[in-house]
Amino acid sequence: MRRTDSIDPSVPAGARGVEMTRVGDRWRVTRPWPAPLRPYLHSYAGYWEATASPYRVRLVPTGRAVLLISLGEPFAQVRRLGAADTNGEVTGSLVAGLEDGPRDCDHPGGQEAIRIELTPLGAYRLFAVPMCELTNRVVGLSDVLGPGAEALAGRLAATADWAARFDLLDVALSARIARGPDPAPEVAQAWRLLVRADGAMPVARIAAEVGWSQGHLVRRFTEQVGLTPKMSARVLRFHRAVRLLARDGADLSGVAAACGHYDQAHLNREFRALAGTTPGRMAAARVTEGAIAL
């Protein structure tokens, strides 16, 4: 693993304009997001491993798109859970659309990367493609952002200082998102309604709120978000359940009822479908930005 003085945790964070936090065996590097990007992001951080050792994580649906710029060793394998054929999977710098099921990722160790989680409509602006074309897919960075993306990744990898890396990427992302397509106001409103309700809002009511027919809403929403309103609602309810299960003394039956499930068996089925595991195992696992350590 490549190390530089700029990622030496003994150097005061304020001197670099970044904060460094140890999460398990890796360091997480952040600094305040630039104002033009704030409405469109859930997270924006660099990572580097303190101890280079192989690992596997399971990514579960988050209702977010991911942009990963690899600065060190790439993933050995990225695959949908249960997929028989892994040929052609992208493992270097990549873009991942919204998912409706789990994905396992194997890494040989020595990871150094910048990982950005975007809201669906932020991703629609940044990627400038219909988000439905990226649903359940992982594709190379340049396939979405163009040939200049790999050159930018190379510059980031060659830059020793994390603050300078963020400077480069802030400028590139802000410029691209500023000229990206605007989502339909009705789609943006529909997404806000779903998020505020944690997915507990019927699609028919959302359509009535935005003034569209249900069929038109489903078509436009799926194009610009990547998942249907119904599947988006399932993902949002799943994440509410994960949050509730993380609380001390959480009761599975109570969590099921709070998230709109018929009973605990229904909750179990949803977790199997969306995460490939049970609520109990998920609650016991360490979940970091949509990833479960395996």
Secondary structure as GFF3:
##gff-version 3
##sequence-region A 1 294
A	DSSP	three_ten_helix	5	7	.	.	.	ID=ss1
A	DSSP	alpha_helix	13	16	.	.	.	ID=ss2
A	DSSP	beta_strand	19	23	.	.	.	ID=ss3
A	DSSP	beta_strand	26	30	.	.	.	ID=ss4
A	DSSP	three_ten_helix	35	40	.	.	.	ID=ss5
A	DSSP	beta_strand	41	49	.	.	.	ID=ss6
A	DSSP	beta_strand	55	59	.	.	.	ID=ss7
A	DSSP	beta_strand	65	70	.	.	.	ID=ss8
A	DSSP	beta_strand	77	80	.	.	.	ID=ss9
A	DSSP	beta_strand	94	96	.	.	.	ID=ss10
A	DSSP	beta_strand	103	107	.	.	.	ID=ss11
A	DSSP	beta_strand	112	118	.	.	.	ID=ss12
A	DSSP	alpha_helix	120	127	.	.	.	ID=ss13
A	DSSP	three_ten_helix	131	133	.	.	.	ID=ss14
A	DSSP	beta_strand	138	140	.	.	.	ID=ss15
A	DSSP	alpha_helix	141	145	.	.	.	ID=ss16
A	DSSP	alpha_helix	148	158	.	.	.	ID=ss17
A	DSSP	alpha_helix	162	178	.	.	.	ID=ss18
A	DSSP	alpha_helix	185	196	.	.	.	ID=ss19
A	DSSP	alpha_helix	203	210	.	.	.	ID=ss20
A	DSSP	alpha_helix	214	225	.	.	.	ID=ss21
A	DSSP	alpha_helix	229	245	.	.	.	ID=ss22
A	DSSP	alpha_helix	252	258	.	.	.	ID=ss23
A	DSSP	alpha_helix	264	275	.	.	.	ID=ss24
A	DSSP	alpha_helix	279	284	.	.	.	ID=ss25
A	DSSP	beta_strand	287	288	.	.	.	ID=ss26
A	DSSP	beta_strand	291	293	.	.	.	ID=ss27
###
